[in-house]
Amino acid sequence: MKRDAFLRVAAVGGGGLLLQLEAPALAARNVDHAANSAVPLNAWVRISPDNVVTIMVSQAEMGQGIGTTHPMVIAEELDADWDAVQLEKTGVDPSYANPYVNTQFTGDARSIRDFWPVLRTMGAAARDALVRAAAAEWNVDPATCRTAKSTVTHLASGRSATYGSLAAAAAALPVNQKPALKSPARWTLLRTAHRRVDLRAKITGEPVFGIDVVVPHMAYAAVKTAPTINGDVLSFDDRAVRRMRGVLGVVRVPRGVAVVATSWWRAHKAVDALPVRWSTGADVATPALDALYDTTMRGDAWTPVVKGDGVAAALDAARANGARVVSAAYGSAWQAHATMEPMNCTASVEGDRCNLWAPTQGQTMCVVRVSEALGIPKDNVAVNRTLLGGGFGRRLIADYAVQAALISRAVGRPVKLVWTREEDFHRDSYRPAFRQSMTASLDANGIPVAMLQRLVAPTIASPVYIGLPKPFAFPQADPSCIEGLTDEAYPYTVARRQFDVHIIDVPVPTMVWRTTGYGPNVFASESFVDELAHAAGIDPLAYRLALLKGSPHEARAVPVLRKLAELAKLDAPRPRGRGVGIALAYCFQTYLAQAVEVSLHGDTLDLHHVTTVLDGGYVLDPDITRANIEGGINWGLTQALASEITFAHGRSTATNFDGFHLLALPEAPPTTFAFIDSGADPGGLGEVGPVPTAAALANAIFAASGRRVRTLPLARHGIRTRYAKQFA
């Protein structure tokens, strides 16, 4: 076994891990080890003679703090001196593929929960090798040595050596496939708040986002694509545009035309002036989409996900016997991703090779799509990942990278492509509307004894895995669409429960969006639980606690709810017109409950407070966790209050933020948090914050006013915050 190779990690059936050797050339494409004489201990760690530890960062940093938390996990197990750690972004390399889906991407709140065992093992394996190297040099038992602050110390003699001085010898030793992991009691970095590594740089404007990239001999491109969904170019006349100042070329791209110029503004002005004849495209309009959902909901073509035993008969019997039967229908709106940093990519195509500088969540998808578009081998596409000014799932799709690559090849030079905001809204792959219907019969104590849930939605997960083999093709039961409603995820105990789904075909491109299926599904299911509690005449908290009895989720969900009741003072009296609504979610392997307190006067809403209690297992960094949840709450309020995409004449009616309303700062309520460190492995964080928010808000409105809102956004019903009314 040669030791000048890299360790890599491969997924083994059942989620186990296997340390493997990999040819050095694989990682050498992305890491210049010769530059500082650093020694690689594995694919994630290398150490230089001056005792600087370099840790690779495989996940895209888009504000969620993963660029700090990921390397902290390795540094913890390595016992590295955090103040002397430097970080380096990875390129496209199988060593850094997500071990669950075997592809490089950032999303679905998977960065910690999937990489957690990988990162710990990589750090521990490197530490183990360094200890054995020191012990061999001192001719002592490795068990008599300790590590701290990037130093190995022999306890009996007091001798010590830095990691930098031991790295070369450590790299020559056989790999310990099962290194001992530190117990949480010995953690010194994790569970404590650290300043984010990118904080100072972001404040001073140093980081390079995709839109900041500059490469030699670079030109700029602006694009105009068909105004209607699935429309295309019939013809265009570029004679006048080519004579405009600074214009370098006009390039036909899929469904559109791009202009390349010496500045982006000149490219934009030219493409704006370019006469283009378009084909009609799909005749998409919101009323027709709504009718499709309604027709499907009334139909009988259902795929059972949870097969209840005699649910339909039990509901019929309940109606016949005069038992209480509660039915309700819920709906969530179409949403755009609306990333704050405009969609952009810089590409340089030379011969059969392509370099990309992209703010992407999906490195693998970029490679696959660009290699297909250019007809070149995947190994000839290099992705240089930049910081992301917001992703929310949009930057998993590589359409903008494909455009940039095609334009660069056409003009024979590097090109930075930047979309306008209008282009982004029209070219988005939207989070689709969800529709749910729910019916439950209650026993004499108000507890549901039979429940039927039905969901209609288009796929949201399939676009993520286009081109990948099964099981990532979901013709009938898209696993992202049904999140939160499967037997494993639904937190409550119901004697008889059936859950059916119908994945519909729509002419609109769809895609995952922050909270994936959990957001709309938890809105419906937690609103319905609130309705059942009201029908039973039982306090919503007590009702949820009753439904959790005997559930596999009881042990972790009950403490979360009880802590929420304490923090939000759920039992305190409140003035007329003011109320608190709660909601519970188990999502991305994390439990969280929220309480939203509001006042409603007519249609004017005041958001007083949002309280969150979370059990996501080990809280690796309290500050980063808090920031994720706080941002998530505002995201959840945004989609619950007013944001919505509608369609008319084959296109979205929103063209910019004046038509797609985000939560404004004066609307953002104060927040309170509590974290329960249950000692479980970490769950997801990046997407969990907004999941219960909409349901808690709708339940709060009912508590304050008796008005039940079952479809989002609230603006559809005339309900707006005082601030929004002021500026409407």
TAWO-V350409 format. One record per pair of residues at least 4 apart in sequence whose ideal C-beta (glycine too) atoms are under 8 Angstrom apart, sorted by the first residue. I is the first residue (numbers start at 1). J is the second residue. Records with the same first field share a line. If there is no record, write none. Layout:
BEGIN
I->J / J
END
This chain:
BEGIN
1->21 / 174 / 175
2->21
3->171 / 172 / 173 / 174
4->24 / 171
5->21 / 22 / 23 / 24
6->21 / 22 / 23 / 24 / 26 / 27 / 40 / 42 / 43 / 95
7->19 / 20 / 21 / 22 / 41 / 42 / 43 / 44 / 122 / 125 / 175
8->19 / 20 / 21 / 22 / 26 / 42 / 43 / 94 / 95
9->17 / 18 / 19 / 20 / 43 / 95 / 99 / 118 / 121 / 122
10->17 / 18 / 20 / 99
11->15 / 16 / 17 / 99 / 100 / 102
12->16 / 17 / 18
15->99 / 100 / 117
17->99 / 117 / 118 / 121
18->177
19->42 / 121 / 125 / 175 / 177
21->175
22->26 / 27 / 43 / 95
24->28
25->29
26->93 / 94 / 95
27->31 / 40 / 43 / 93 / 95
28->33
29->91 / 93 / 382
30->90 / 91 / 92 / 93
31->40 / 46 / 56 / 88
33->37 / 38 / 39 / 40 / 46
36->48 / 52
37->48 / 49
38->46 / 47 / 48 / 52 / 54 / 167
39->46 / 47 / 48 / 167 / 168 / 170 / 171
40->45 / 46 / 171
41->45 / 46 / 47 / 125 / 126 / 129 / 130 / 167 / 170 / 171
42->122 / 125 / 126
43->56 / 93 / 95 / 96 / 122
44->55 / 56 / 74 / 95 / 119 / 122 / 123 / 126
45->53 / 54 / 55 / 56 / 74 / 78 / 122 / 123 / 126
46->53 / 54 / 167
47->51 / 52 / 53 / 54 / 126 / 150 / 163 / 164 / 167
48->52 / 54 / 164 / 167
49->164 / 165 / 167
50->164
51->81 / 84 / 150 / 162 / 163 / 164 / 165
52->84 / 85 / 86 / 164
53->75 / 78 / 80 / 81 / 84 / 85 / 86 / 150 / 163
54->85 / 86 / 87 / 88
55->71 / 74 / 75 / 80 / 85 / 86 / 87 / 88
56->71 / 87 / 88 / 89 / 90 / 96
57->61 / 66 / 67 / 70 / 71 / 87 / 88 / 89 / 90
58->70 / 90 / 96 / 104 / 115
59->66 / 67 / 70 / 106 / 111 / 115
60->66 / 106 / 359 / 360 / 361 / 385 / 388 / 391 / 395
61->65 / 66 / 67 / 198 / 387 / 388
62->106 / 361 / 387 / 388 / 389 / 390 / 391 / 395
63->388 / 390 / 631
64->111 / 624 / 628 / 685 / 686
65->69 / 196 / 621 / 624 / 627 / 628
66->70 / 106 / 111 / 112 / 686
67->71 / 87 / 196 / 197 / 198
68->72 / 194 / 196 / 197 / 198 / 621 / 624
69->73 / 111 / 112 / 620 / 621 / 624
70->74 / 111 / 112 / 115 / 119
71->75 / 85 / 87 / 197
72->76 / 82 / 189 / 190 / 194 / 620 / 621
73->77 / 112 / 115 / 116 / 119 / 120 / 123 / 190 / 620
74->78 / 80 / 119 / 120 / 122 / 123
75->79 / 80 / 82 / 85 / 123 / 189
76->120 / 123 / 182 / 187 / 188 / 189 / 190
77->119 / 120 / 121 / 122 / 123 / 124 / 127 / 181 / 182
78->123 / 124 / 126 / 127 / 150
79->127 / 147 / 148 / 149 / 150 / 182
80->84 / 85 / 123 / 149 / 150 / 163
81->85 / 149 / 150 / 151
82->189 / 194
84->150
87->197
89->385
90->95 / 96 / 385
91->363 / 382 / 383 / 384 / 385
92->104 / 363 / 364 / 366 / 367 / 381 / 382 / 383
93->104
96->104
97->101 / 102 / 103 / 104 / 364
98->102 / 103 / 104 / 105 / 110 / 114 / 115
99->114 / 115 / 118
100->110 / 114
101->105 / 465 / 472
103->362 / 364 / 365 / 468
104->362 / 363 / 364
105->361 / 362 / 363 / 364 / 365 / 396 / 464
106->110 / 111 / 361 / 362 / 391
107->361 / 362 / 391 / 393 / 396 / 464 / 512
108->480 / 512 / 516 / 588 / 684 / 687
109->113 / 588 / 590 / 683 / 684 / 685 / 686 / 687 / 688
110->114 / 115 / 588 / 684
111->115 / 686
112->116 / 620 / 682 / 684 / 685
113->588 / 589 / 681 / 682 / 683 / 684
114->118
115->119
116->120 / 681 / 682
117->121
118->122
119->123
120->124 / 181
121->125 / 179 / 181
122->126
123->127
124->128 / 179 / 180 / 181 / 182
125->129 / 175 / 176 / 179
126->130 / 170
127->131 / 147 / 179
128->132 / 176 / 179 / 180
129->133 / 170 / 171 / 173 / 175 / 176
130->134 / 147 / 152 / 163 / 166 / 167 / 170
131->135 / 142 / 145 / 147 / 152
132->136 / 142 / 170 / 173 / 176
133->137 / 152 / 166 / 169 / 170 / 172 / 173
134->138 / 142 / 145 / 152 / 154 / 161 / 166
135->139 / 140 / 141 / 142 / 144 / 145 / 154
136->169 / 173
137->161 / 166 / 169
138->154 / 157 / 159
140->144 / 145 / 154 / 156 / 157
141->145
144->154 / 155 / 156
145->152 / 153 / 154 / 155
146->152 / 153 / 155
147->151 / 152 / 153
148->153 / 188
150->162 / 163 / 164
151->160 / 161 / 162 / 163
152->160 / 161 / 163 / 166
153->158 / 159 / 160
154->158 / 159 / 160
161->165 / 166
162->166
163->167
166->170
167->171
168->172
169->173
182->186 / 187
184->190 / 191 / 618 / 679
187->191
188->192
189->194
190->618 / 620 / 621
191->618 / 619 / 620 / 621 / 622 / 677
192->621 / 622
193->621 / 622 / 623 / 624
194->621 / 623
195->199 / 200
196->623 / 624
198->202 / 207 / 387
199->203
200->204 / 206
201->206 / 207
202->206 / 207
207->212 / 387
208->212 / 213 / 386 / 387
209->341 / 359 / 386 / 387 / 388 / 389
210->341 / 344 / 345 / 346 / 357 / 358 / 359 / 386 / 387 / 388 / 389
211->341 / 342 / 344 / 359 / 389 / 418
212->386
213->346 / 357 / 386 / 416
214->218 / 416
215->346 / 348 / 357 / 414
216->414
217->413 / 414
218->346 / 413 / 414 / 415 / 416
219->248 / 260 / 261 / 262 / 411 / 413 / 414 / 415 / 416
220->260 / 261 / 262 / 263 / 264 / 266 / 267 / 415 / 416 / 417 / 418
221->251 / 258 / 259 / 260 / 261 / 264 / 267 / 403 / 404 / 407 / 415 / 416 / 417 / 418
222->258 / 259 / 261 / 264 / 267 / 268 / 270 / 271 / 272 / 417 / 418 / 419 / 420
223->253 / 256 / 257 / 258 / 259 / 271 / 403 / 407 / 417 / 419 / 423
224->256 / 257 / 258 / 271 / 272 / 274 / 276 / 423
225->253 / 255 / 256 / 423 / 426 / 427
226->230 / 231 / 232 / 233 / 255 / 256 / 278 / 279 / 281
227->231 / 278 / 281 / 426 / 650 / 651
228->278 / 280 / 281 / 282 / 284 / 649 / 650 / 651
229->281 / 282 / 284 / 507 / 508 / 509 / 647 / 650 / 651
230->281 / 282 / 507 / 650
231->255 / 278 / 279 / 280 / 281 / 282 / 650
232->255 / 278 / 279 / 281
233->252 / 255 / 256 / 257 / 276 / 277 / 278 / 279
234->276 / 277 / 278 / 279
235->276 / 277
236->250 / 257 / 274 / 275 / 276 / 277
237->274 / 275
238->242 / 250 / 257 / 274
239->243
240->244 / 273
241->247 / 250 / 259 / 270 / 271 / 273 / 274
242->247 / 249 / 250
243->247
244->261 / 266 / 269 / 270 / 273
245->266
246->261 / 262 / 263 / 266 / 267 / 270
247->259 / 260 / 261 / 266 / 267 / 270
248->260 / 261 / 262 / 411
249->259 / 260 / 410 / 411
250->257 / 258 / 259 / 260 / 274
251->257 / 258 / 259 / 260 / 406 / 407 / 410 / 411
252->256 / 257 / 258
253->257 / 258 / 403 / 406 / 407
254->402 / 403 / 406
256->403
257->271 / 274 / 276
258->267 / 271 / 403 / 407 / 417
259->267 / 268 / 270 / 271 / 274
260->267 / 407 / 411 / 415
261->266 / 267 / 270
262->266
263->267
264->268 / 416 / 418
265->269
266->270
267->271
268->272 / 420
269->273
270->274
280->650
281->650
282->507 / 508 / 650
283->288 / 507 / 649 / 650
284->288 / 289 / 507 / 508 / 647 / 650 / 651
285->289 / 647 / 648 / 649 / 650
286->290 / 646 / 647 / 648
287->291
288->292
289->293 / 433 / 506 / 508 / 647
290->294
291->295
292->296 / 504 / 506
293->297 / 331 / 433 / 435 / 456 / 504
294->298
295->299
296->301 / 456 / 502 / 504
297->329 / 435 / 437 / 454 / 456 / 502
299->502
301->502
302->454 / 500 / 501 / 502
303->476 / 477 / 500 / 501 / 502 / 503
304->498 / 499 / 500
305->477 / 482 / 485 / 486 / 499 / 500 / 501
306->485 / 486 / 487 / 490 / 497 / 498 / 499
307->498
308->450 / 451 / 452 / 496 / 497 / 498 / 499
309->496
310->314 / 450 / 496
311->315 / 450 / 451 / 452 / 496 / 497 / 498
312->316 / 452 / 498
313->317
314->318 / 441 / 449 / 450 / 496
315->319 / 325 / 439 / 441 / 450 / 452
316->320
317->321 / 323
318->323 / 324 / 325 / 441 / 449 / 450
319->323 / 325 / 441
323->441 / 442 / 443
324->441 / 442 / 446 / 535 / 536
325->439 / 440 / 441 / 442
326->439 / 440 / 441 / 442 / 528 / 531 / 532 / 535
327->437 / 438 / 439
328->437 / 438 / 527 / 528 / 531 / 710
329->435 / 436 / 437 / 438 / 710
330->435 / 436 / 437 / 438 / 523 / 524 / 527 / 528 / 710 / 711
331->433 / 434 / 435 / 436 / 710 / 711 / 712
332->433 / 434 / 519 / 520 / 523 / 524 / 639 / 694 / 711 / 712
333->433 / 639 / 643 / 644 / 645 / 711 / 712 / 713 / 716
334->430 / 431 / 432 / 433 / 508 / 644 / 645 / 646 / 647
335->430 / 431 / 513 / 639 / 643 / 644 / 645
336->424 / 425 / 428 / 430 / 431 / 643 / 645 / 652 / 654 / 660
337->390 / 391 / 392 / 393 / 394 / 428 / 430 / 431 / 511 / 513
338->390 / 392 / 424 / 425 / 428 / 657 / 660 / 662
339->343 / 388 / 389 / 390 / 391 / 392 / 394 / 395 / 424
340->389 / 390
341->359 / 388 / 389 / 390
342->418 / 419 / 420 / 421 / 424
343->394 / 395 / 400 / 418 / 419 / 423 / 424 / 427
344->359 / 400 / 416 / 417 / 418 / 419
345->356 / 357 / 358 / 359 / 360 / 400 / 401 / 403 / 404 / 416 / 417
346->356 / 357 / 358 / 404 / 414 / 415 / 416 / 417
347->354 / 355 / 356 / 357 / 370 / 401 / 404 / 405 / 407 / 408 / 414 / 415 / 417
348->354 / 355 / 408 / 413 / 414 / 415
349->353 / 354 / 355 / 374 / 405 / 408 / 409
350->354
352->374 / 376 / 377 / 380
353->376 / 380 / 381 / 382
354->370 / 371 / 374 / 376 / 380 / 381 / 382 / 405 / 408 / 409
355->382 / 384 / 414
356->360 / 366 / 370 / 381 / 382 / 383 / 384 / 401 / 404 / 405
357->384 / 386
358->366 / 383 / 384 / 385 / 386 / 400 / 401 / 404
359->385 / 386 / 387 / 388 / 389 / 391 / 395
360->365 / 366 / 383 / 385 / 388 / 395 / 396 / 398 / 401
361->388 / 391 / 393 / 395 / 396
362->366 / 395 / 396 / 397 / 398 / 464
363->367 / 383 / 385
364->368
365->369 / 396 / 397 / 398 / 464
366->370 / 381 / 383 / 398 / 401
367->371 / 378 / 381 / 383
368->372 / 378 / 398 / 467
369->373 / 398 / 399 / 401 / 402
370->374 / 381 / 398 / 401 / 402 / 405
371->375 / 376 / 377 / 378 / 380 / 381
372->467
373->402 / 405 / 406
374->381 / 405 / 406 / 409
376->380 / 381
377->381
388->395
390->394
391->395 / 396
392->513 / 514
393->431 / 511 / 512 / 513 / 514 / 516
394->428 / 429 / 511 / 513
396->463 / 464 / 511 / 512
397->429 / 463 / 511
398->402
399->403 / 427
400->404 / 417 / 419
401->405
402->406
403->407 / 417
404->408 / 415 / 416 / 417
405->409
406->410
407->411 / 415 / 417
408->412 / 413 / 414 / 415
411->415
419->423 / 424 / 427
420->424
421->425 / 655 / 656 / 657
422->426 / 655 / 656
423->427
424->428
425->645 / 652 / 654 / 655 / 656 / 660
426->651 / 652 / 655
428->509 / 511 / 645 / 652
429->463 / 509 / 510 / 511
430->508 / 509 / 510 / 511 / 513 / 645 / 652
431->460 / 510 / 511 / 512 / 513
432->457 / 458 / 460 / 506 / 508 / 510
433->457
434->455 / 456 / 457 / 481 / 517 / 520 / 521 / 524
435->455 / 456 / 457
436->453 / 454 / 455 / 456 / 520 / 521 / 524 / 525
437->453 / 454
438->451 / 452 / 453 / 454 / 524 / 525 / 528
439->451 / 452
440->448 / 450 / 451 / 452 / 494 / 528 / 532
441->448 / 449 / 450 / 451
442->446 / 447 / 448 / 449 / 532 / 535 / 536
443->447 / 448 / 449
445->536
446->532 / 533 / 535 / 536 / 537 / 538 / 543
447->536 / 546 / 547
448->494 / 495 / 532 / 547
449->494 / 495 / 496
450->494 / 495 / 496 / 497
451->494 / 496 / 497 / 498
452->497 / 498 / 500
453->485 / 497 / 498 / 499 / 500 / 525
454->499 / 500 / 501 / 502
455->481 / 482 / 485 / 499 / 500 / 501 / 502 / 521
456->501 / 502 / 504
457->478 / 481 / 501 / 503 / 504 / 517 / 520
458->503 / 504 / 505 / 506 / 508 / 510
459->463 / 474 / 478 / 481 / 503 / 510
460->478 / 480 / 481 / 510 / 511 / 512 / 513 / 516 / 517
461->465 / 472 / 474 / 478 / 479 / 480 / 481 / 512 / 516
462->466 / 472 / 473 / 474 / 478
463->509 / 510 / 511 / 512
464->472 / 511 / 512
465->472 / 473
468->472
469->473
474->478 / 479 / 503
475->503
476->501 / 503
477->481 / 482 / 501 / 503
478->482 / 503 / 517
479->483
480->512 / 516 / 517
481->501 / 503 / 517
482->486 / 499 / 501 / 517 / 521
483->489 / 516 / 517 / 518 / 521 / 587
484->489 / 490 / 517 / 518 / 521 / 522 / 525 / 585 / 586 / 587 / 691
485->489 / 490 / 499 / 521 / 525
486->490 / 499
489->586 / 587
490->497 / 499 / 525
491->547 / 548 / 551 / 553 / 557 / 584 / 586
492->529 / 544 / 547 / 548 / 551 / 553
493->547 / 548 / 549 / 550 / 551
494->547
506->510
508->647
512->516
513->519
514->519 / 632 / 635 / 686 / 687 / 690
515->519 / 520 / 587 / 636 / 687 / 690 / 691
516->687
517->521
518->522 / 585 / 587 / 588 / 687 / 691
519->523 / 636 / 639 / 690 / 691 / 694
520->524
521->525
522->526 / 583 / 585 / 587 / 691 / 692 / 694 / 695
523->527 / 640 / 694 / 695 / 698 / 712
524->528 / 695
525->529 / 695
526->530 / 583 / 584 / 585 / 692 / 695 / 696 / 699
527->531 / 695 / 698 / 699 / 708 / 710
528->532
529->533 / 540 / 543 / 544 / 547
530->534 / 540 / 581 / 583 / 695 / 698 / 699 / 702
531->535 / 708
532->536 / 543
533->538 / 539 / 540 / 542 / 543 / 544
534->540 / 702
536->543
538->542 / 543 / 546
539->543
540->544 / 581 / 582 / 699 / 703
541->545 / 561 / 564 / 565 / 570 / 582
542->546
543->547
544->548 / 561 / 582 / 584
545->549 / 558 / 561 / 562
547->551
548->553 / 554 / 557 / 558 / 561
549->554
550->554
551->557
553->557 / 586 / 591
554->558
555->559
556->560 / 591 / 615 / 676 / 678 / 680
557->561 / 584 / 586 / 591 / 593
558->562
559->563 / 615 / 676 / 678
560->564 / 584 / 591 / 592 / 593 / 613 / 614 / 615 / 676
561->565 / 582 / 584 / 593 / 613
562->566
563->567 / 613 / 674 / 676
564->568 / 570 / 582 / 593 / 594 / 595 / 611 / 612 / 613 / 674
565->570 / 571
567->595 / 611 / 613 / 672 / 674
568->580 / 582 / 595 / 597 / 609 / 611 / 672
570->580 / 582 / 595
574->578 / 579 / 580 / 597
577->599 / 600 / 601 / 704 / 705
578->597 / 598 / 599 / 608 / 704
579->597 / 598 / 599 / 600 / 700 / 701 / 702 / 703 / 704 / 705
580->595 / 596 / 597 / 598 / 700 / 703
581->595 / 596 / 598 / 695 / 696 / 697 / 698 / 699 / 700 / 701 / 702 / 703
582->593 / 594 / 595 / 596 / 696 / 699
583->593 / 594 / 692 / 693 / 695 / 696 / 699
584->591 / 592 / 593 / 692
585->591 / 592 / 593 / 688 / 691 / 692
586->590 / 591
587->592 / 684 / 687 / 688 / 691
588->683 / 684 / 685 / 687 / 688
589->616 / 617 / 681 / 683 / 684
590->614 / 615 / 616 / 617 / 683 / 684 / 685 / 688
591->614 / 615 / 616 / 683
592->612 / 613 / 614 / 615 / 616 / 629 / 688 / 689 / 691 / 692
593->612 / 613 / 692
594->610 / 611 / 612 / 613 / 633 / 692 / 693 / 696
595->609 / 610 / 611 / 696 / 700
596->607 / 609 / 610 / 669 / 693 / 696 / 697 / 699 / 700
597->607 / 608 / 609 / 610 / 611 / 700
598->605 / 606 / 607 / 608 / 697 / 700 / 701 / 704
599->605 / 606 / 608 / 704
600->604 / 605 / 606 / 701 / 704 / 705 / 707 / 719
601->606
603->717 / 718 / 719 / 720 / 725
604->720 / 721 / 722 / 725
605->641 / 701 / 714 / 719 / 720 / 721 / 722
606->721 / 722
607->637 / 667 / 668 / 669 / 721
608->669 / 670
609->669 / 670 / 671 / 672
610->633 / 637 / 669 / 670 / 671 / 672 / 693 / 696
611->671 / 672 / 673
612->629 / 633 / 671 / 672 / 673 / 674 / 689
613->673 / 674 / 675 / 676
614->625 / 629 / 673 / 674 / 675 / 676 / 688
615->675 / 676 / 677 / 678 / 680
616->625 / 675 / 682 / 683 / 684 / 685 / 688
617->677 / 678 / 679 / 680 / 681 / 682 / 683
618->677 / 679 / 680 / 681 / 682
619->625 / 675 / 677
620->624 / 625 / 682
621->625
622->626 / 675
623->627
624->628 / 685
625->629 / 675 / 685
626->630 / 673
627->631
628->632 / 685 / 686 / 688 / 689
629->633 / 671 / 673 / 685 / 688 / 689
630->634 / 671 / 673 / 689
631->635 / 689
632->636 / 687 / 688 / 689 / 690 / 691 / 693
633->637 / 671 / 689 / 690 / 693
634->638 / 663 / 668
635->639 / 663 / 689 / 690 / 693
636->640 / 689 / 690 / 691 / 692 / 693 / 694 / 697
637->641 / 663 / 667 / 668 / 669 / 690 / 693 / 697
638->642 / 643 / 661 / 662 / 663
639->643 / 690 / 694 / 712 / 713
640->693 / 694 / 697 / 698 / 712 / 713 / 714
641->661 / 663 / 667 / 713 / 714 / 715 / 719 / 720 / 721 / 724
642->661 / 713 / 714 / 715 / 720 / 724
643->660 / 661 / 662 / 713
644->660 / 712 / 713 / 715 / 716
645->652 / 653 / 654 / 660
646->652 / 653 / 654
647->651 / 652 / 653
648->653
653->659
654->659 / 660
655->659
656->660
657->661 / 662
661->715 / 724
663->667 / 668
664->668 / 723 / 724 / 727
666->723
667->721 / 723 / 724
683->688
684->688
685->689
687->691
689->693
690->694
692->696
693->697
694->698 / 712
695->699
696->700
697->701 / 714
698->702 / 708 / 709 / 710 / 712 / 714
699->703
700->704
701->705 / 707 / 708 / 709 / 714 / 719
702->706 / 707 / 708 / 709
709->714 / 717 / 719
711->716 / 717
712->716
714->719 / 720
715->719 / 720 / 724
720->724 / 725 / 728
721->725
722->726
723->727
724->728
END
